[in-house]
């Protein structure tokens, strides 16, 4: 069978690669063509465009790059026609994918959506597009099944969360060698995860790094985003006593004592590694004001959303400042707060359904397209 996958972000690249790996087990003759990244490329097939060329963040940034986005949409349609897949698999990334799936339905292609767009947070009206254009939807958050089936009468498959698969398949890291490789000592590690796109990394690190020198008993490590070059971080390394680790975020998370994390998939990854964290977010003032008016959520982190309670502190926009960041970091370094977070993390993993999301999804897709 021929599979065309579209992932537009680092997290989509990870989930897409795990899905491709399982699809190859289900279908030994699988052929892949995709928009994704390095991890998907490791599974074979043809990479059409890398996600780092697609990463436009926020309302203002999208508008300013609209010409490029429209050109990419046209290019994607032509490539799908040329490849003529048995199924198109959309991995989150709704702004782009919804344009493609509407066209693809009219052309008679099968549309399967893996990792639901967060229409439960905003743009709930997109359910009309999903009902019209999506043949099968695979959701990874437990509350999404109720949202689609009970509220909107649209059947979906809850397959579990693929991050559990990704973390379980990670080879163990040698603590001593890791420290030696990066010239680190025995002080506990605090990870800084400032995001994956240049705009957000600059905003987030500007605040995160201000607390570093107030914690001489700890070592701060920047987790370099897979879509960025190490040279992008050089200015920060010259100005602050921090270390950069590229493309080893999971190794770092398995060893660190605490973390400051930009809201997104990384908050859930950090939780699954059982690392206490402070969730941070700061966008452009215009994008934030628009988002405040359209997003219908009590929390921004996946951990708090899934648990439906404030397990983690979220410092958003003006609250994301040096004083509050230090206050919250002090708390997650204290034994009492750490024990409370750990207990919630274990409950979180139970809610996510355990191992097998990628295998479950691959099996369902392969069976569906054989009919």
C-alpha positions in Angstrom: 0.0 0.0 0.0 1.0 3.6 -0.6 0.9 6.0 2.4 1.1 9.8 2.2 1.8 11.4 5.6 1.7 15.2 6.5 3.4 16.3 9.7 4.3 20.0 10.2 6.0 20.1 13.5 8.7 18.2 15.6 6.1 16.3 17.6 4.3 15.3 14.4 7.7 14.0 13.0 8.1 11.8 16.2 4.5 10.4 16.0 4.8 9.9 12.3 8.0 8.0 12.6 6.6 5.6 15.2 3.5 5.1 13.1 5.6 4.4 10.0 7.6 1.9 11.9 4.4 0.0 12.9 2.9 0.3 9.4 5.9 -1.5 8.0 5.2 -4.4 10.4 1.6 -4.6 9.3 2.3 -4.0 5.6 5.8 -5.3 4.4 5.1 -3.6 1.0 4.4 -0.2 2.5 5.6 2.8 0.4 5.9 6.2 2.1 5.9 9.7 0.9 5.6 12.5 3.5 6.1 16.0 4.8 7.9 15.6 8.1 11.4 15.5 9.5 14.5 13.5 10.3 12.8 10.9 12.4 10.3 10.0 9.6 13.2 10.0 7.1 14.9 7.3 9.2 12.0 5.0 8.5 12.5 5.2 4.7 10.4 6.5 1.9 10.6 10.0 0.4 10.7 13.2 2.4 9.0 15.9 0.3 9.5 18.9 2.6 11.0 19.3 6.1 8.8 20.6 8.9 11.3 23.3 9.7 10.3 25.0 6.5 6.7 25.0 7.6 7.0 26.3 11.2 5.0 29.6 11.3 3.8 30.5 14.8 0.9 32.7 15.8 -1.6 34.8 13.9 0.8 37.5 12.9 3.5 35.2 11.7 1.0 33.1 9.6 -0.3 36.3 7.9 3.1 37.6 7.1 4.1 34.2 5.5 0.7 33.6 3.8 2.2 33.5 0.3 4.7 30.8 1.2 2.0 28.8 2.9 -0.3 28.9 -0.1 2.6 27.9 -2.4 3.2 24.9 -0.1 -0.4 23.9 -0.2 -0.4 23.9 -4.0 2.9 21.9 -4.1 1.5 19.3 -1.7 -1.6 18.8 -3.8 0.5 18.2 -6.9 2.7 15.8 -5.1 -0.2 13.8 -3.8 -1.6 13.5 -7.3 1.7 12.3 -8.6 2.2 9.7 -5.8 -1.5 8.6 -5.9 -1.6 7.1 -2.3 -4.0 4.5 -1.0 -4.5 6.7 2.1 -3.5 10.2 3.3 -2.6 10.4 7.0 -2.8 13.8 8.5 -0.8 14.3 11.8 -2.3 17.3 13.7 -1.1 20.6 11.9 -4.7 21.6 11.1 -4.2 25.0 9.4 -2.4 23.2 6.5 -4.0 19.8 6.7 -7.6 21.0 6.6 -6.9 22.7 3.3 -5.4 19.5 1.9 -8.1 17.1 3.2 -11.0 19.1 1.7 -9.4 19.0 -1.7 -8.4 15.3 -1.2 -12.0 14.3 -0.4 -13.2 15.8 -3.6 -10.5 13.9 -5.5 -11.6 10.6 -4.0 -8.6 9.9 -1.6 -9.1 8.3 1.8 -8.5 10.8 4.6 -7.3 9.4 7.9 -6.5 11.9 10.7 -4.0 10.8 13.4 -3.6 13.2 16.4 -6.8 15.2 16.5 -6.5 19.0 16.0 -7.4 20.7 19.3 -10.9 21.8 18.2 -12.0 21.2 21.8 -9.9 24.3 22.6 -10.8 26.6 19.8 -12.4 26.6 16.4 -14.9 24.0 17.4 -16.8 24.8 14.2 -14.1 22.8 12.4 -16.1 19.7 13.4 -18.2 20.3 10.2 -15.0 19.9 8.1 -14.0 16.8 10.0 -17.4 15.1 9.6 -17.4 16.0 5.9 -13.8 15.2 5.0 -12.3 12.6 7.4 -12.9 8.9 7.0 -11.2 7.8 10.2 -10.0 9.8 13.2 -7.5 8.5 15.8 -7.4 10.4 19.0 -4.7 10.2 21.7 -6.2 12.0 24.7 -8.9 10.3 26.7 -11.3 13.2 26.9 -11.3 13.6 23.1 -13.3 10.4 22.6 -16.2 11.9 24.7 -15.8 15.2 22.9 -16.3 13.7 19.5 -18.7 10.9 20.2 -21.0 12.4 22.9 -20.9 16.0 22.0 -20.7 15.8 18.2 -21.8 12.2 17.3 -18.7 11.5 15.3 -17.1 8.1 16.0 -13.4 8.1 16.7 -10.7 5.6 17.8 -9.0 6.3 21.1 -5.6 4.6 20.6 -3.6 5.7 23.6 -0.7 8.3 23.5 2.3 7.6 21.3 4.7 9.4 23.6 4.5 6.4 26.0 5.7 4.2 23.1 8.5 6.7 22.2 9.8 6.9 25.7 9.6 3.1 26.3 11.7 2.5 23.1 14.4 4.9 24.2 17.7 3.2 24.8 19.1 3.7 28.3 21.6 6.5 28.8 24.9 6.2 30.6 24.8 8.9 33.3 28.6 9.1 33.8 29.4 9.3 30.1 26.7 11.9 29.5 28.2 14.2 32.2 31.7 13.6 30.8 30.7 14.3 27.2 29.3 17.7 28.1 31.9 18.6 30.7 29.3 18.6 33.5 29.9 17.9 37.2 27.8 16.1 39.8 25.4 19.0 40.6 21.7 18.2 39.7 20.6 19.2 36.2 17.8 21.6 35.4 16.6 21.4 31.8 15.4 24.4 29.9 13.0 23.6 27.1 12.3 26.9 25.3 10.3 25.4 22.4 11.0 24.5 18.8 10.6 27.6 16.7 13.0 30.5 16.5 10.4 33.1 17.6 9.3 31.3 20.7 12.8 30.2 21.6 14.0 33.8 21.7 11.1 34.9 23.8 11.3 32.0 26.3 15.1 31.9 26.8 15.2 35.6 27.5 13.3 35.0 30.7 14.4 31.5 31.6 18.1 32.3 31.5 17.7 35.2 34.0 17.3 32.8 36.9 20.3 30.6 36.1 22.9 32.5 38.2 20.6 32.4 41.2 21.1 28.6 41.5 24.8 27.9 41.8 24.1 24.4 43.3 22.5 23.3 39.9 23.6 23.0 36.3 21.3 24.4 33.6 21.0 22.6 30.3 19.3 24.0 27.2 17.6 21.2 25.2 18.3 22.3 21.6 15.3 21.9 19.3 15.7 19.3 16.5 14.7 21.8 13.8 17.4 24.3 14.8 21.2 24.5 14.3 23.5 24.6 17.3 24.8 27.9 16.1 21.4 29.5 16.8 22.1 29.1 20.5 25.7 30.5 20.5 24.7 33.9 21.8 23.0 32.5 24.9 26.0 30.2 25.7 28.4 33.1 25.6 26.2 35.2 28.0 25.1 32.7 30.6 26.7 29.7 32.4 24.6 27.1 30.6 25.3 24.0 28.4 23.6 23.1 25.1 22.6 19.6 24.4 21.4 19.0 20.8 19.1 16.2 19.7 19.3 14.4 23.1 16.2 15.8 24.9 15.0 12.4 26.1 18.4 11.5 27.4 18.5 14.8 29.2 15.0 14.3 30.6 15.9 10.9 32.0 18.7 12.5 34.1 17.4 15.9 35.1 16.1 17.0 38.4 13.6 19.7 37.3 12.7 21.6 34.1 11.3 24.9 32.8 9.2 24.0 29.8 7.4 25.9 27.1 3.8 24.9 26.8 3.3 22.2 24.2 4.0 18.5 23.7 7.2 18.9 25.8 5.1 19.4 29.0 3.7 15.9 28.6 7.0 14.4 27.6 8.5 15.9 30.8 5.7 14.5 32.9 6.2 11.0 31.5 9.8 11.2 32.5 8.6 12.0 36.0 10.4 15.4 36.1 8.9 18.2 38.1 8.4 21.3 35.9 7.1 24.8 35.6 5.1 25.4 32.4 5.9 28.7 30.6 4.4 30.6 27.7 4.9 34.0 26.1 3.8 35.0 22.6 3.5 38.2 20.7 1.0 40.6 22.4 -1.3 40.6 19.4 -1.4 36.8 19.1 -2.0 36.5 22.8 -4.8 38.9 22.9 -6.5 37.1 20.0 -5.9 33.7 21.6 -7.4 34.9 24.9 -10.7 35.7 23.1 -11.0 32.4 21.1 -9.4 29.7 23.3 -11.9 28.0 25.7 -9.6 26.2 28.2 -8.9 26.5 31.8 -5.3 25.3 31.3 -2.7 25.5 28.5 -0.5 22.4 29.4 -1.5 19.0 28.3 -0.8 17.6 31.8 -3.4 19.9 33.5 -5.9 19.4 30.7 -5.8 15.6 30.9 -5.9 15.6 34.7 -8.5 18.4 34.8 -6.7 20.1 37.7 -3.7 22.4 38.2 -1.0 19.7 38.7 1.6 22.1 37.3 1.9 25.8 37.6 1.5 27.7 34.4 3.2 31.1 33.9 1.5 32.7 31.0 2.4 36.0 29.3 2.9 38.7 32.0 3.1 36.1 34.7 6.1 34.6 32.9 8.6 36.9 34.6 11.8 36.4 36.6 10.3 36.8 40.0 7.5 34.3 39.5 9.7 31.9 37.7 12.2 31.8 40.6 9.3 31.4 43.1 7.9 28.4 41.2 11.2 26.8 40.6 12.0 27.0 44.3 8.7 25.1 44.9 9.4 22.2 42.5 12.8 21.8 44.1 11.2 21.3 47.5 10.5 17.7 48.6 6.8 18.3 49.5 5.9 19.8 46.1 7.9 17.1 44.2 6.1 14.3 45.9 2.7 15.8 45.1 3.7 16.1 41.4 5.1 12.6 41.2 1.8 11.1 42.5 -0.1 13.0 39.9 2.3 11.9 37.1 1.6 8.3 37.9 -2.2 8.9 37.7 -1.6 10.7 34.4 0.1 7.8 32.8 -2.8 5.5 33.7 -5.3 7.8 32.1 -3.3 7.8 28.9 -3.8 4.1 28.4 -0.4 2.6 28.5 1.7 1.2 25.6 0.6 0.5 22.0 -0.8 3.7 20.5 1.4 3.5 17.3 0.7 -0.2 16.8 -3.1 0.2 17.5 -3.3 3.0 14.9 -1.2 1.2 12.3 -3.4 -1.9 12.6 -6.6 0.1 12.3 -5.4 2.1 9.2 -4.1 -1.0 7.4 -7.4 -2.9 8.0 -9.5 0.1 6.9 -7.7 0.6 3.6 -7.8 -3.1 2.6 -11.6 -2.9 2.4 
